[in-house]
Amino acid sequence: MPVIQFVSRMDNQSSEKGYQWKFYCDTCGNGYLSSFQTNMIGAAGGVLRAASNFMGGWASKAGSSTNDLQRALGGTAMDHALQNAVQEGKTHFHQCTRCAKWVCPEVCWNAQANMCNVCAPKPAEQMWGAQPPAPAAPSYDPMFDSPRRTDYHSGNLDMGAPTSPMAPGPNAWGTPRPAGPVCGNCGADMGSAKFCPECGSAARAAAKPSCTRCGTVINSPTKFCPECGNRL
């Protein structure tokens, strides 16, 4: 039979009872199964062989004769069935006018350009494929991020970080920090106690203010320095 110009891959799923082929898209491999075409000679031979199991004799000889006829005519019958299957497959697949490949209409065909998606990509698919991936959300790790945000040169903390470890807020265990006096050693709430109820450290006395001009320590509340008269 002449060379069939169709898909590059197909599977012959024919049997004694009939002919059938599965054709595959040249690009993505999607399959299309052709209609089943009955083999009348093979079907008749199967019936005679089944009858020979019960009757024997003439039925067995008839079945053998049918097999001989099938072997003699099977090539021509199969070629004719294959041509019909190819014509049916060509109504399902589309041939690209640029690369000549046969592709499936579900995935690989661009109907507007009358070409396959490889030769003529669809604008929407090309636009979405050209977009960069979305950036990942930045992660925060207190162990590494807090030292990075600390200014060790001037002694000042970054404005985005807490300015004091004594400031109210959740600690590492998820409990709020005390708003009153806290222990300078472990950070526990001191209240009015002289010793820390958690670690036993003595409460630190609050530093007394001093004059910004002469440095005199101010022991009592006043608006002006008793030594130089500087306004406090």
N, C-alpha and C positions, 0 to 999 in steps of 0.2 A: 504494500500500500504506500502511497506518497507520504512524505514527511509532513507531520502535523505541526503547524506553527501555533503554539499555545504556551501554557505555563511550563516552566522548566522542571517542575516536580509533580508527580502524580502517583497514586497507589492503585494497583489493580485489585479490587475486592470482589472479583467475579467468582462464581462457583459453577458447579455442574447445572444448577437450576437457572442461572441467568448471569447477566453482565452488569457490572457497576464499577465506577471509578471515583476516586476522590482527588480533586485538583487543589493545589495550594498556591496562595498568593506569592508572587515573586519577591515581595518586599517584607511583609510581616509574617507570612506563613499561615494565615487564616485559611481554613479548608472549606471546600464546597463538595458535597456528595451528589453525584448525578443520579437520575432516576433509574430504578431497577428495570432491566430489559430481560424478559423471560427467554430462556433458551429452550425452545420447544423440543428439540431432539434430545437434549439432556434430560428434560423432564419426563419424556416418554420412556427413556432408558431406565430411569429410576423407578417408574411404575412397573415395568416388566421385571426388573430385578426383585422388586418386592413380591410380585406374584410368583416368581420362581421358588421362593422359600416355601410356598404352600403347594404348588402344583408340580414343579420340577419339569424335566423333559423339554417340551417345546417352548415353555416360557423362558427357561434358562438360555436356550439357543437364540431365542428372539432378543433377549437382553444383550447377549454378546454381539449380535448383528447390529444392534442399535449403537453400541459402543464403537464398533468399527466405523459406522457412518458418522458418528460424532467426531472421531479422530480425523476422518477424511474431510469433513465440512466445517470443523470447529474453527480453523484459521480464518476462513472467509467470513463466517458468521461473527466472529469476534472483531474483525476489522470493521465490519459494517456497524456493529454496536458501538465501537470506540468512536467512529466518526460521528454518530448521533450524540454520544456523550460530550464530545468536544464542542459540537455546535450548541448544545445546551449550556455548557460551561461558559462559552463566549458571551451568552446573554447575561450572565451574572458578573463576570470580571470585565474590567475595562483595560484597554491597551493604551499606554502613554504614547503620545505622538512624538515625544522627544527621545526617550530612552528605549521605547518599544517593549517595556516590561508589562506583563499582565498583572494588575493589582486589584485588590478587593474594594468594593464601594464603601464598606463600613468604616475603614480606617485610613486607607492609603490613596484615596482618589480625591482630586480637587476638580469638582464639576465645573466651576466657573472658568478655570484655565484649560479644561480638557486635557489635563496632564496629571501625573502622579504627584503626591505631596513632596517627594524628594526633589523633583525638577521644578515644581511650583508650590512652595510652602504657602499654606493659608496665612493671611495677614494676622488674624487673631492669635494663631498658634505661634507665629514668629515673634509677635510682640510680647506674649507672656514668657516665651522661652528666653528672651533677651534681658528680662528683668533680673537684677542681682538678688541674691537671697537676703531675707530680712536679717538685720543684725541681731545677735543674741543679746538678751537683757543683761546689763552689768550685774555681777554678783558682789555681795558685800561680806567680807570676813573680818570681824572685829579684831582678830589677832594680828592681822597684817595691815588692815586699813587704818586703824587708829594711830600706830606709829608713823605711817606715811603722811598723815595729815598734821602731824605735830611739828611746829617750828622750833627746833632745838637751838638755833642760833640766837634768837632774840628772847626766847623764853615764853613767847606768846603762842597760844594755840590757834589753829585754823578756825575761822569764823563758822565753818560748817561742823566743827566738832564741839563737844561740851567743853565749856571754859573752866570748869572746876569739877573734881571728882565728888565734891560734897553737894552738888546741885541736885535737886529732886529729880527723880527719874528711875526707870526700872534698872536693876542691877543684873548681874550674870544669872541669878536664880529666878528672875522674873518678878521680884517683889519690889515695891516702891522704896526709894531711899528716904530716910527720915528728914523732915524739914527743920528740926531743932538742932541743938548741939550734938555732934557726933564724936566718937572716939577717933583720935588721930592715928591710932595704931591699926584697928580693924574696921573702923567705919560704923560701928554699932551705935544705936541711939543712946545718948548719955542722959538726956533730960536734965535733972538737977543733981544727979549723983556725982560724987567726988571721984569715984573709981568706976571703970567700965564694967558693966555686968557680964560681958562676954569674955574679955581677956584680962581684966583686972588692972589695966593701965590707969594711971592717975590722970585726972582731967587737967588739961593745959589751961593756964590762966590766959585771958585775953590780953593781947599786947596793948600797952598804953600808947595813946597818940603822942607825937612829938611835933615841935614847931618846925615848919618847913624852911625857916630862915636861919635860926640859930641852933636848932636841934635840941632844945630844952624839952625834957619829958613833962607832959602836962598831967598832973596828978588829980586835978579836979576839973569838972566841966566849966569851961570859960570860952568866951568869944575871941579874946586876944591873949597873946603870949605874955606872961608876967615878966619876962626878961627883956624882950625887945619890942613889945607892943605890936607884933605882926598879927594881922587878922587871921584867925584859924578857920 
